[in-house]
Amino acid sequence: MHLVDDYCPRTGFFFGTHDRSLLAQGQSIVLPGRGAEAPQRAEAVLDALGGDNLIVGAVPFDDDSPAHLVVPEKHTWGDALPPQASQGKKTAGTVVEEVSRAEYQNSVSEALEIIDSTSLSKVVLARPARMQLAQPIPVPRVLRQLRNRQLHGFVFGCATPGGGNLVGGSPELLVRREGNTVTAHPLAGSRPRGADAASDEQRFRTLFNSDKDRREHAMVVDDIVTALTPFCTQLDAPNEPSIVTTPQMIHLGTKIVGTLKEPYASSLTLGTALHPTPAICGTPTRTAREAIRDLESFDRKFYSGMVGWCDSQGNGEWAVTIRCAELYSDHARLYAGAGIVAGSTPQSEWDETSAKLETMITALSDSAPSTTNRSVPAAV
């Protein structure tokens, strides 16, 4: 047994890292407010409560959408969620693209035209897919399978208004605050994994030496350094990125570490200052947001937002809400996105989002009850 097994699908919250787990239960206070306002209100409430209280939850991509931040009735810290091997490939249900290949590739082409003719340097275009479930899938089963796919990342479950659960396995740390130390670890520039070690090694080299991907990554790092600088007395960012891998993807990543000024900003304040980064929106931010509104035909909701926790001392951890799904009893809605910069091609960005969707598709399939035996048509 692990504390994840006590997750409540109506009011629960789970956040797991490589070395520990947080389970929160119940909702002592549900904090109202739209996305841009909720973090500030949440901090004021937490300051007033003090003690051992936490704020947990999720902030959406769009500032005009409601955030879901709560003070839970109780919370428990425990050991890291151990990975659980698949019990054999099963079928969760049928996957249907909500944005067709042609529609997505046309949006990429339009984005490239905007980049060529305006100040826009990068925009992240996402697409959703819907998995119709043959039967309900328990959240703890999904989280255990996601841990297999994010051994060094973040696994999360969050009950959301409307009866769903936001579940995911994110490889990307938005921000962590521990005392006077702040850490961010952005990822930007990606490739699907190869079929074997030799092809993986070739893709590592190709990604690391790609001018297009290095430019995309540098935009993200520069933006985060700019956003964190006012809060810090010292800030260190390596000159070159490193390679970060998951079972499906290869990413360029840079670990940024700073020392905070007094009074130390909370993890929620820091997360709000960083969100949205160019890794999930684009740059300049305002221009990228406008392009996303014009080119995407759906509401991202919590996808590409932030999910995590903040305690009454201001310590906390927030992950970027990617490799995720909204899970309901009869369906799941999945999301994936790709950064479009000069040099991007519509086909390669479609392929990248398809590879990213596989994280949740396989996690849900491996979590499905063993009585499910129907075949699934190819979808992404």
N, C-alpha and C positions, 0 to 999 in steps of 0.2 A: 504493500500500500504506500502511496505517496499523497501528500496533501492535495495534489491536483484532483484526486478522486473525490474530494469534498466540494469541488467547484459547483456553484449553484447557477443554473442557466438563466434564472430570472433576475438575480441581483449580483452575480459573482464577478470577480476580477482575478486574473492570474497573470503574473509577469515572471518569466524565468530567464536567467542568464546561465552562463557556463558553470557558475559556482554556487548559485543559490536560487531560491524560489520565493515568491510572495503570493499568498492567497488572501484576498479580502472578501468579506461576506457581508451582505446586508447593506442598506443605504441609510445611514443616520441622517445625512444631509445631502440632498441633491441640489447642486449649485446651478441657478438659472443663468441665462445669458447667451448671447450670440458668440460666435467663435472669437472675435477680437476682444470682447469684454470679459469673457468667462475667466481667463487666467488671473486677471487683476482682482476680480471679486473672490475667486477661490483663495488667493493668498490672504486677503483680508480676513476671511472666515477662519483660515488655518491659524493665523496670528492670534485671533481672539480665543480660539480653543486651546492652543498650546498642547502641552503634555505629549503623549505618544501617538497623537493622531496623524493620519495621512490623508492626502488627496490622491485619488487614483482615477484613471479613466482615459478618455480619448478626446483629442481636439481635431476637428475636420480640416480638410484642405482649404475650404472656402471660408473666409471670415464672416460671410453672411449666413452661414449655416450654424445650427445650434451645436455647442460643445456638450460633451457628456462627462462631467467631472463630479465626483461624489466623495463625501467623507464616509467611509464604511463603518458599520457597527463594530466590527472587529477585524483584525488582520493577524496573519501568522507568517513568520519566516521559517523556511526549511531548507533542506538540502536541494541541490540541483536536480531537476527532473532527468532521470536516466533515459537514454535512448532505448527504444523498443523496436526490435526487428519486426519486419512485416511478416504476417502469418500466411503470406502467399497472395499473389495479385488477385484482387477482387474488383468488382465493378460497383461504384457508388451510384451511377446513373448516367444519363445522357448529357453531353456537353454541347451547348449551342452558342455560337458566336453572336453577340449582340451588336457588334460592328463588323461588317464583312471585310474580307481582305481588300477588296477594291476600295471600299470607303476609307479604310485606315490609310492605305497607300496614297489615296488622293489627298488626304489631310496632310500627310508628310510632304507631298509635293507642294501643296499650298504653303506650308510652313517654310519650306526652303525658298520659295519666292519672297515671302515676307522678310526672311533673314537677308536675302540678297538686296532688298530695296529699302530697308528701314534700319533702325538702331538695334533691332533684336539680334542677339548673338546665339541664343539657345532657347528652345522651348521643349518641354517634355509633353509628349502626347501619349495618352493612355487609352486603353480599350477594355471593356468588360466582357465577361463570358458568364453564361448561366449554366449551372449543373443541376438538372432536375433529379432529385434524389429518389431512389427506389424505396427507401425507408429512412427514418431519422438516424442521425449519427451523433453519439454522445460527444460533447466537447472534449472531455479528458482524453478520449481515444485519438481525436485529431491532434491535440497538443502533444501527445506522446510521439505520434508519427512525425510531426513537425520538428521535434527535437532531433530526430535522425537527420534531418535536412539542414539544421542550423546548430551544429554542435558548439559553435563559438559565437552564435548570434543570440537573438532574443525571440522567445516564444511567448505569445500572449493570447489571452481570452478575455473578452469584456462584454458583459450583458449590456445591450443597448436598448433605448426606447423603441417600442414596436415589436418586442418579443424576439429579436434576433440576438446573435452573438457575433461580435467581431473577433475572428480568429486569424492567427498568422504566425509566420516565422521570419522575422526580419533580420537581414545581415547587417543593418546599418544603424549605428548609434548616432542619434541627433546630438544629445548632450548628456553628460553625467557631471554632477557636482558632489564632491566629497570634501567637506571642510572648505578650505580656500583654494582647492584645485578643481579646475574645469577641464573636461575632455570632450572632444568631438571627433568622430571618425567617419567622415563622408566617403561615399562610394560614387563614382561616376566614370563612365567608360566601361563597357561590358562586352563579353562574348559568351556564347553557349559553350559548355564543356565539350571536349572531344570524346571520341569513342574509346580511346585507349591512352596510355601514358605518353606515347610518342606524339599523338595528335594534340594532346593537352599541352605538352611542352612547346609545340609549334605555335599554338594559340596564345600561350603566355607571352612568347617573344613578339608575336604579331601585335598583340594588344599593347604591350609595354612600349613598342616602337612606333605605334600609330600616331601620327601628327594630329589627326582628327580627335582621337580619344584623349590624348594628352591635353589638347586645348580645352576640350569639354571638362576634363577633370580640374584643370587649373582655374577655370571660371568658378567652380564650386568652392575650391580651397580659398581663393582670394575673397570671395563673398563672405565666407564664414570667419576668416581672419578679420575682415573689416567690421563685421557685426559684433565680434567678441572683444575687439580692442578697447572700446570704452569701459568695459567691465574689469579689465586686467592691468596689473602692473608689469606682467611679463607674459609673452605668448610665443610658443615655439611650433613651427610647422616645417617638416622636412622639405627640402628642395625637390625631391623626386618621390613619386608615389610608390607603393608596394603592391604586390598582387594579393588579392583576397579571393578565396574560392569557396563555393558551396557545391553540393553534388550536381547542380544544374548549370551554374554560372561561374564565370571568371570576371572579377572586377578590379579596377584600379582604386586603391584606397590610400588615404593619408590620415595619420593620427595626429591631431592637434591638441596640445596641452598648454594650459595657462594657469597663472597664479592670480587670484581675484583680488581686487581692491576692497577695502573695508568701506561701508558695510557690504558683506558678501551678497551678491545677487543670488536668489534662489534658483533651483533647477528649472522651476516653472517660468520664472522671468527670463532666464537664459534661453530656454526652449522657444518661448514666444518671440524673443529677439531674432532667433535664427530661422524660424519657420515663416514661409517655406523657403528652403534653400534652392539654389539652381539645380540641385540633383533631382528634384521632383517638380520643379516649376519652370525655371529658366532664368535668363538674365537679358536685359534689366527686368526686375521682378514685375513691375507694373505692366510693361509691354508684354511680357510672357503670359501674365494672367489674362490680359485682353485677348491674346491669340488663342489661349485655351478655351475661353468662353465662346469664341467664334468657331473654333475647329472641332471641339468635342460636343457631342449631342446628348450627353448624359451627365448626371450629378455624381461626382466622385465620392461624396459623403465623407467617410473617415479614411478612405484610401488616400495615401500620400499626405496624411496629417501626421499627428504624433500621438503616441500611446505610452503611458508610464505612470510614475508616482512621484510625489514630493512630500517630505515630512515637515514637521513644525520647525525644524532647524534650517530648512531650506535645502537639505541634501535630497538627492533623487536622481532618477534616470529616465530618459525618454528616448524611445526608439522611433525611427521613421516608419510609418505604417505602410509597409510594402510587403509583397508576397503574402497577401491576405485575402480573406473572403468574409462576406456577411453570411452567416449560417443560420438557416431556418429549418423547420421540421421537414419540409418537402423540397427545398431547393437551397442552393448556395450561389451567391454572386461573387465572382472572382474578378480581380483587376491586375493589369500589368501595364507598364509604361516604358518609354524609351526616350532618351535625349536626342533632339534633332539639332544639329549644327551644320555649318557649311561642310560639305563632304559626305553627309549622310545620304543613304539611298533608301527609297521606300521598301524595297524587298528586304534589305538587311534589318531595318527597324521592325518589320513584321516578324521576321525570324527571331529577333531578340525578345519581343513580347511573347511570342509563342513559347520560347524556352522558359521564360519567367513564369508563365501560367502553369507550367508543368509542376512546379513546387506544390501548389495547392491541389492540382488535379490528382497527383499521385498520393499526396497525404490523405485526401478524402477517400480515394479508392482503397488505400491500404487500411483505412479506419472503418470501412464499411462492414456491417455484420456479415458473417460467413454464409448466411442464407441467400445472399444476393448473387445471382449467377448470370444475369443478363449481359449480353455483349454491348459495348459502347462504340458507336460509330466515330471515326476520326473527326475531330472538330477543330483542333488548333495546330 
